[in-house]
C-alpha cells in the first residue's frame, strides 16, 4: 500500500515530533510550516505572525501498519484543544492547533474525533482546534528537524518550561 500523509499543528513543532516518531508504521516526521499565504517561508517569517502559517508536522506513515485514527488519538493527547491563542508557553497564531486533512476520509475521521472529544466531557471549554484542508507544506530549516534527538538537553529544558507535560498528565494520563 502507498504511504500516506497526516499533517498537524500543535504548538511548537519541536514538541510534536517525538510523540509520532516512535510508532511502528511512521516513516518520517518533518517539522515545517503550512496554512499560510507566503511561499517558502522561513522560521523568521513565521515567527512574525504575518505569514499566516502554522508550525506543523507532516507525518509520512504506512496505513497498513498504523491507522489514521491512531494518529489522531496520539495528536489530541499532545495538545490543549481548548486554547486558540497558541499552546502552553508558545503564544500567537503560528502556535495554534489544527488538523490538516489530505482527503475526505481524513476529514471525516478528524471531524468525528473532534466531536467525540467535545462530547467526552474531558474539557469544560469548547474544543477550538480547526480542521482545515491541507495546503502546501514547507519543511522547516535543517536545525529544526529531529530537534529532540539532535539537541536533547535544549529540547528537554524547553519542554519542561512549557507546561505541556503537566497538562498532558492532568488531562490524558489520569
N, C-alpha and C positions, 0 to 999 in steps of 0.2 A: 504494500500500500504506500501511497505517496505521503511524504511528510506534510504536516500542516503547521500553520502559524497561529499563535494566540498572542494578543497584544494587550498589555495592561499598564495603566498609570496608577501608582500607589505612593506618591510622595517621592522622596529621594530614590533614584534608581539603584544606588549602591545597596540599599536595604532590600530591594526587590529581586535581586539575582539569586542569592543563596537559597531561599526557600524553594525555588523551582529547579535550580541546578542539580539538586541532589536526588531527583526522581528518576527511576528507570523509565526510559522512553523519551526523556528530554535530551535532545542532541546539542542544543545550544541555547543560551540565554544572552541576548545582546542588549546593552544599555543604549538608549537613544532618545530621540525626540519625535513627536508626532502630534497631529491635530492642529497645527498652526498654518500661517499663511506665508511664511518666509521659506524660500528654497535654501537647502543646505545650511541650516542654522548651526551655529557654534554654541558651546556651553555659555559663553558670554552673551550671545544674542538671547538665549532662552532665559537666562538669569534676570535680564532686564524686565521680563514680563511682557514685552512689546511684540514678541514673535507669535504669540498665541499658542505655542507648543506646550505640551505636557512632557515632563521627564517620564519615560516609559521603558518597559522591557518588552522585547519581542522574543517569544519562546518558539523554537522550532522543535516539534515533537512528532513522535510516531503514534498515531491514534490506535494502532493495533496493540500497543503496549500500555499507553496512558490515555485515558478518556479526557475530553474537553471538560466534562462535568467535574472530574477530579481536579483539574487545573483551576476551574472556577472556585471549588471549595478551598483550595490552598490560597488562592488570591484573597478571598473575603477575610481569611484569618490572618492576613498581614496588614490590614488597614483599619482605620476608623471610618466606616462608610457614612457616618453622620456629619462629617466635617467638610464643608465646602470651601474652606479658606486655606487649604493645604493639608499637610499631615505632620502631626506632632510638632517638633521644633521647626520644621521647614514650612514657611508660610508663603502664600502667593499663588497665583493662577497656575504656574508651571508645576506645582506640587499637588494639585487637585487629583482626585481619583476618577478613573474612567475605565470602562471595558470597551475596547475597540474590536468590533466583530468583523470577520473576514467573509462570512457567508450567512445565509438565512438560518441555517442550523445553529450557528454560534449565537446569532441574535436571539433566537427563540430560547435557547438554553440560558443565556445571560439574563434575559427578562424574567424567566421563570425562577432563576436562582435569586434574583433581587427581590422578587415578590415573596418568595419563601422566607428569605431573611427578614423582610419587613413584617411578615405575619408571625414570625417566631417569638416576638416579644423580647428578644435579646437586648434590643436598644429601645430607649424611650423616645429618642428623637428620630425624625424621618431619615430614611436611607437616601442620601443625595448623590451617590455615585452615578455618574452618567453612563449610558450605554450608547455608543456612537459608532458610525461606520468607520472602518479602518481607512486611513489615508496613507500617504507616503510616510514611511518610517525611515528616519535618518540616523544611522549609527552614531553614537557619541564618539568623542575623541578616544584614542587608544588607552590613555591613562585612566579612563573611567571603566573600561572593560575588565570584568572579573576583579573589581576593586577589593572585594573581601578576601581574595586569595593573594593578590599582589601587595596589598598594604594592610595586612592583618591587624596590626596594632591600631592604626588610624581608623580602620573600619570598626573595630570593637569599641574604641573610645567614642566615635561619633554615634554609634548605635546606642551605647549606654546613656549618652546625654540626651538622646532624642525623646525618650519616654515611650517608644514603640513597644519595647519588651514588656513593660509594666501594663500597658494597655492590652496586649495580647494575652498576658497571664490573667488579667482581670476578666476579660470578656470571652476568651476562647479556651483557655486551659483550666477551667474550673469544673 
